[in-house]
Amino acid sequence: MTRNRATPREHVEWSLLIGTTVEIRQDVKTIRTGIVQDAMPDSSAL
C-alpha cells in the first residue's frame, strides 16, 4: 500500500492546523504522524 506524502509547507498561523493530519519529519524520515488537537501561537513546541 502506497501512502500519500504530504507536501512540506511552512506555517505562520499554527491554529489553522488544528484537526489536520500532519507528519513530523527529520530529514526524509517520518518520525510521527497524527492529528493536531491543539496548537501553540508559534513554532516553539511540537
N, C-alpha and C positions, 0 to 999 in steps of 0.2 A: 504494500500500500504506500503510495507516494503522498507526502504531506505537502500542503500548500505553504510555501515560505512567505513570511511577512516581508514587506518592503521596509528596510530600515529608514526611520524618519526621526528628526529631532522635534521635540515638542516644547512649546513655551507654556501653553495652557494645560497643565497636568490634570486639572479637574475634568477635562474632556475625555480622559482615558478611563474614567470610572465606568464599569460594565463592559469594557473592551477586553478581548483576549490579547495578551502580549507575550513576547518572548524576551527573556534576559539572556544576553549572549556575551561570551568572552571570545574575542577574535571571531572565528566562524563557528565555534561550538555553542550549541544551545545548552544553557545551564538549567533553566527553569521555564516552564510555560504555565500560564494561569490567567484568571480573570481578575482585573483590578477592582477591589472593593472600596478603596479609599485612596486619596492622593494628597501628598504634601503640596504646599503652594509653589515649591520649586523642586529642583532635582537633588536636594541634599540627602535624601534617603530613598531606598527602594522599599 
